Amino acid sequence: MLDRFVRLCEIPSPTGEERAVADAVLAELRDLGVAAVEDSAAGPARAGAGNLIARVPGERNGWVMFACHLDTVPHHGAIEAVLDEGVFRSGGETILGADNKAAVTVLIELAARHAQGPPPIGLEILFTVAEEDGLRGAKEVDLASLRSPFGFVLDHASPIGEVITAAPTYKRLAAEFEGTEAHSGIRPEDGRSAIAAAAAAIAAMQLGRLDQETTANVGVISGGTASNVVPGHCRVDGEARSLDDERASKAIGAMVDACTWAASEHQCDVDVEVREMFRGYRLALGAESVRVARAALERCGVEPREVATGGGSDANALTVAGLECVLLANGTEANHTPEESVAGERIVQMLAVCEAIVDEAAARC
């Protein structure tokens, strides 16, 4: 299983370029005798492949679903996964790809262990694409084709035991400021600085942690052509997130208002686009999926801890669409950075948790 993890990490699969890893996963599943199909999500999700769905029928009626994603964030250079004192790390200046290939590894192994002998309940395993940029693959999943009443998404970079029962609504802002170019040393008074307008807008925004459940951020500002030219264009990219939909809308609305005000003050134009990348959700602590997760973790000797997160996952898209899903921590660390890592024992432990989930779901059928 750990050799598989290394192989998968070293197959490049940034969002939109998932074809090679999807083919590798399909080939391995089919070699194991596991039925697996690819859906038609590639086009609408702007991905390199469609979502994959694998199924292993169980001894009893009923199904339980597990999900993970095949894509990674962008990276430069080849990935080399190295094992250092029991911990997998990147051997270079790239990401490792444990997000989310640690989970892909676990779920292939789960299917492999039951391919020759049926599990107590049917396994439905979903491998999505284009998760890292707006959950695009999960949004294209045909829920009517799934057989499970609830599911578990393995995709949270925190210690195993965390059961994520709430995740935010995420709204993204893109503001394009248009001013007037002029020579900054000869006729600066003829210019209207788009960068000055953007800077004023950012200065007027409330950023950081706005309250216990709400955050706002400006992550990118770019514009101008040269130091001796009053800049005629500047772009600002930002976001607001909240566990409360109304607060997310209020926070992003305030950012839009700041852009509009600053453009007017600096005699510039501004075009602001706001997109909802995903909708938030809250699961009741008595939800069946949460109860199964808690019981499975306890079976494995792990204390379950219900928490909220400020990040998004396929659980957002699937839950909002109508399939109750619990996001589970899978023991990875420092995702999206060259310091990304995961201990081999955590991959093994997550497999045990998944096996316990299968047993708990079967016992409740």
N, C-alpha and C positions, 0 to 999 in steps of 0.2 A: 504493500500500500504506500509506503513512504517513497519507494522508487518511482511509483506512479506520480506522486506529488511533484517530484523533481522534474520528471518528463513534461508534465502539464505546465509547470511554471515556465519552462524554457521554450514553450511554444508561444510566440508573440500573439496577443489577442486584444490590442487596444480597441475601444469601442468603434464599431464599424468595420473591424478587420477580424471577425471571429471565425471565418471559414475554416482555417486550419485546425483550430482547437475543436470546433464542432465536429469536423470529420474524424478527428482522433477519438473523441468521446463516443460517437456513433459506432465506429469500427470496434472499439473495445467492448461496448455493450452487446453488439451483435455477435462478436466472437464468444461472448459468455452465454449466448442463447437468450438474451433479454430483448424483448420486443421494444423497439424504439422508433419514433417517427419525428420528422421535422415539420413544423407548421409553416404557414405562409407569411410569417411576420417580417421577414427580411426587408421587403420593400417598404411597407408603412413604418417600420421601426428604424429605417435607414441603417440597417445592420449588415454585416458580412454574411450572416446566416440567419435561419429562422430559429425559434425556440425549439428545444428538443423535449420530448415527453417519452419517458420509459415506464413500463409497467411490468410488475411481477405479481401474478395472481396469488392470492393467499388461500389458506385452508378453509377460512370462513368467508361468508359474505362481508362486504365492507372494505373500505380503502382508507389509507392515510397518505397524505401528500407531504413531500419534502421539496424544497426549492433552493436553488443557488444560481449564480450568474457566471457566464463564461468569459465576459469581457473584463478588461482591466483599464485603469486610467492610462493616458498616453505615457510613453517613456522613450528615451533615446538609448540606442545601443542594445546589444543582446543581453538577455537575462541569464545569469549563471546562479543557480541555487546551490549553496554550500551548507554543509552541516558542521556546526561549531559547538562542541560540547552539548550535543543533544538539541540544539536550536538551529533551525533553518534560517539563513540570512542571504541577502544578495551579495554575490561575490564582486560586484562592481558598483557603479554609481547609479544604478537603476532601482526601480521597485523590485520586490521579490515576486509579487503576483499571488501571494497567499490570499489576498482579497481578490477573488473568492475561490481560488483553486484549492485551498485547503478543504473547503466544503465540497467542491466538485469531486475531489479525491475520496472523501468520506462517503459520498452518496453512490459513487460507482462501486466502492467496496461493499456498501450495504446491499446493492443489487447483486453483486457477485456472490455474496455469502448465501443468498437465497435462490440463486438461479437454478441450482440442481435439486433443491428441496424447498417446498413452498413456505413462506413466512406464515405466521398465524393469521395475518390479515393482509390484504393486497397492498402493495407498494406502488405509489404513483410518484415519479420523480421528474421534476421540472427543471430544466437547465435553460435559463433565459439569456437573451442577448441585450446589448445596449442599455444595461442597467446604470452604468456610471454617468450617463448623461440624460437624466430625466425619466429613468425607468421605462424606456420606450418599448423594450421587448415585452415586459410584463403587462403593459397596457394593451398589447395586442393579443394576449392569451384568450382563447375562446373558452370562457368558464363553463359553458354548456358541455364542452367535451371532457371536462374533468369529472371524476367519480367520487372524489373525497369530500366529506362535509366540512373539513377544516384542514389546515396545513401548517408547516413549520419552515420558516426561512432561516437558513444558517448564514448570517452575514452581519455580525456585529463585532467590532474589534474591542472586546473587553473580556474579562475573565469568565470562563464557563461557569454557569450558574445564574447569570443575569437573564431574566425573562422580560423582554421589552413589551410593555403593554400599552404604550402611547408613543406616537411619533408625530412630527409637526407637519403643518401645511407650509410649503416652500414657494415663495413668489420671487421671481427674478426680474431685475430692472436693467434695461439698456437705454441710456440717454445719449443722444447725438446732439452736441452743441455746435451750432454754425455761427461763426462770426465773420469778420472781414480781414483779409490779409493786407499787410502793409509793411514797408521797410521799417524796422524797429529803430534804426539810427537816423533816418532822414525824415520820415513822415509818420511817426507812431500815432499821432492824433487821428490819422485817417483809419487806423485799424480798430477792430473790435475783437478783443481776445477771447476766443472760445475756452482756452485753458483757465483764464481768470474767472470766467463764468462758472465753469465746472468746479473750480476750487472753492468758490463762494458757496456753491450748492452743497458740496461735501461738508464744508465748515458749519453749515446751517442744519445738517442732519444729526439726529440722535443715533449714535452707532454703538455697537457692543451689546451687552446684555441689558435689555430694556426693562425686563421684569423676570420673574421666576421662570416664565415659559416662553419668552419672546426675545429674539436676537435680530440685529440688523448689521449689515456690513457692506462696505465698498471694497471690492477686491482688485479692480483693474481701472486705471485711468491712462489714456493714451491720446496723443495728438501732437499737432505742430509739425513743422518741416525742418526748421533750422533756427539757431539761436538769434539770428538777425531778422527774423520774420515774425510779425505779430500773428499768432496762430489763428487760422480760420476754422479749424475743426478740432473737436475733442470728444472722445467717447468715454463714458463712465459705465462700468458694470457693477451692479450691486445686488443685494438680496435682502429679504426679510423672512424669518421663520417664526412660527409659534404653534404651540399645542392647541391654541384657540384660533379657529378660522377668522373670527372677527378681528382679533388683535393682529394677525398677520396682514389682513387687508388694511387696517389702520396704519400699521408701521410702513408698509410699502406706499400707501397713499401720502404719508408725510414726506417720504423721500421724493415722490413725484412733485409735490408742492414746492419743495426746496429747489428742485431743478427749474421749475417754471418761474419762481421768484427770482432766482439768480440770473437766468437768461434775460429777464426783463431789466434787471438792474444794470446789466452789462451790455444792453442793447444788442443781444444775440437772439437767435432762434434756437429752439430745442425741440427735438422729436423724442418722445419717451415711449418705450414699449415695455409693458409688464406682462409676463407670462407666468401662469401657475404651473410649476413643474410637477408637483404632486400634492395631493390633499392629505391632511393629517387624519389620525384615527385614535380612538381610545377603546381598549377592550375591558370589559367588566372582569373583575377578579374571579367571578364565578363562571366565566365562559369555559366551555368544555375543553377548548384547546389549551387554555391556561392551566386548567386542572390537570390535564394529561402531562403537560410540560413539568409542572411542579412534582407530580408523582414520579415521573421518569428520572428527574434529577435526584430526588431523594433515594430512589432505588440504587443510583450510582454513588451514593454517599456524598452528594454535593448539595449544599444548602441553596435552595432557590431564592432569588431576590427579584421581586417585581420592580422595574424601573421604567422611567421615561427616557427618551433619547432626543437629541436635537438633530440627528441625522435621518436620512430617508433610506428606504430599501424597497425591494419588490413587495414586501408586506404591505406598504402603503397602497400600491396600485391594486393588489389582489384583494385586500380587505375592503377598500372603497368600492371596488367593482362587485363585491358581494360574497367573496370567499374569506371566511374568518381565518386569519393567519397570525401566528405568533412569531416574532423575530427573536432568535436565540443568539447569544454570544457564542463565538466559536474559538476564543482563545488566541486570536491573532493580535498583533501589536503594531503600532506606528504605520498603519495602512496609508498608501498613497505617497510614501516617502522612501528614500534609499535605506532608511533604518528599519523598514518593515521586517517583521520576523514572526515565526511561530515555532514553538517547541514541538518536536515529534510526538511527545507524550500527550500533547493537547489534541493532536489529530486523532490519536488512538482513543483518547477519552471521549471525543465528540462522537466517534463511531459507537461507543458503548451507550452514550446518551440516546442516539438514534434507535439503537436496538431496544432500549428500554421504552422509548416512545411507542414503538411498534407493539410491544407487549402490552403496554397500558391501553393503547387504543383498541387492541383486540379484546382485552378484558371488558371493555365498556360497550362492545357491540351488542 
